[in-house]
C-alpha cells in the first residue's frame, strides 16, 4: 500500500473552479479497484493551494485508474506542484 500526497498551486481566483472540475475524478477514483481513499481539497490558509491525498493498494491499480491522466484544462491551470508517492511500511494508531 502507498500514499500519494502533496500540493498543487493554481490561480487563487480559479481554485474553486479547478476543484469543481475534479469532482468527477474523485468520485471515479473512490470507486476504482484498489483505491482506499482519494481527496483533493482547498487549503485553509493559502488561497491558491490545493491539497492532494490518495491511498492505493498497488501501483498497477493506480496506473489503471490514471490512464491518460488529467484533462488538459486541469494540467494548464496548475502553476506548480509538489506531489510524492510514499511507501507504507506499517500502520498503527496515533
C-alpha positions as CSV (number, residue, x, y, z in Angstrom):
1,X,0.0,0.0,0.0
2,X,1.2,3.5,-0.6
3,X,0.1,7.2,-0.3
4,X,0.3,9.9,-2.9
5,X,0.3,13.3,-1.2
6,X,1.3,16.8,-1.8
7,X,0.2,20.2,-3.1
8,X,-0.9,21.8,-6.3
9,X,-0.9,25.5,-6.9
10,X,-3.4,27.3,-9.1
11,X,-4.5,30.9,-9.6
12,X,-6.3,31.8,-6.3
13,X,-9.2,33.2,-8.3
14,X,-9.6,29.9,-10.2
15,X,-9.2,27.5,-7.3
16,X,-12.9,26.9,-6.8
17,X,-13.4,26.2,-10.5
18,X,-10.4,23.9,-10.5
19,X,-11.8,21.9,-7.5
20,X,-15.2,21.7,-9.1
21,X,-13.5,20.2,-12.3
22,X,-12.0,17.5,-10.1
23,X,-15.3,16.3,-8.6
24,X,-15.9,13.5,-11.2
25,X,-12.4,12.3,-10.9
26,X,-12.7,12.0,-7.1
27,X,-15.9,10.0,-7.5
28,X,-14.3,7.7,-10.1
29,X,-11.2,7.2,-8.0
30,X,-13.1,6.3,-4.9
31,X,-15.0,3.6,-6.7
32,X,-11.9,2.3,-8.6
33,X,-10.4,-1.1,-7.6
34,X,-7.5,-0.6,-5.2
35,X,-8.4,2.9,-4.1
36,X,-8.6,3.1,-0.3
37,X,-9.0,6.9,-0.2
38,X,-8.8,9.9,-2.6
39,X,-9.2,13.6,-1.7
40,X,-8.5,16.9,-3.4
41,X,-9.3,19.9,-1.2
42,X,-8.7,23.7,-0.7
43,X,-6.0,24.7,1.7
44,X,-7.4,26.7,4.7
45,X,-4.6,29.3,4.7
46,X,-3.1,29.6,1.2
47,X,-5.7,30.8,-1.4
48,X,-4.0,29.2,-4.4
49,X,-3.1,25.9,-2.8
50,X,-4.8,22.6,-3.2
51,X,-4.0,19.6,-1.0
52,X,-3.9,16.1,-2.6
53,X,-4.2,12.8,-0.8
54,X,-4.6,9.3,-2.3
55,X,-4.1,5.9,-0.8
56,X,-3.8,2.9,-3.1
57,X,-3.3,-0.9,-2.7
58,X,-1.0,-1.2,-5.7
59,X,0.9,0.6,-8.4
60,X,-1.0,-1.3,-11.1
61,X,-4.4,-0.3,-9.7
62,X,-3.3,3.4,-9.6
63,X,-1.9,3.2,-13.1
64,X,-5.1,1.6,-14.4
65,X,-7.2,4.4,-12.9
66,X,-4.9,7.2,-14.1
67,X,-5.0,6.0,-17.7
68,X,-4.1,9.1,-19.8
69,X,-4.1,11.4,-16.8
70,X,-5.9,14.6,-16.0
71,X,-7.8,16.8,-18.6
72,X,-5.7,19.3,-20.5
73,X,-7.5,22.2,-18.8
74,X,-6.5,20.9,-15.4
75,X,-2.9,20.5,-16.4
76,X,-2.7,24.0,-17.8
77,X,-4.3,25.5,-14.7
78,X,-1.6,24.1,-12.4
79,X,1.1,26.7,-11.7
80,X,3.2,24.5,-9.5
81,X,3.1,21.1,-7.8
82,X,4.9,19.1,-5.2
83,X,3.4,15.6,-5.0
84,X,5.2,12.4,-3.9
85,X,4.5,8.7,-3.5
86,X,5.1,7.4,0.0
87,X,5.5,3.6,0.5
88,X,3.8,2.4,3.7
89,X,5.9,0.0,5.8
90,X,3.5,-0.2,8.8
91,X,0.3,1.3,10.2
92,X,-0.5,1.9,13.8
93,X,-3.0,4.0,15.9
94,X,-1.9,7.6,16.6
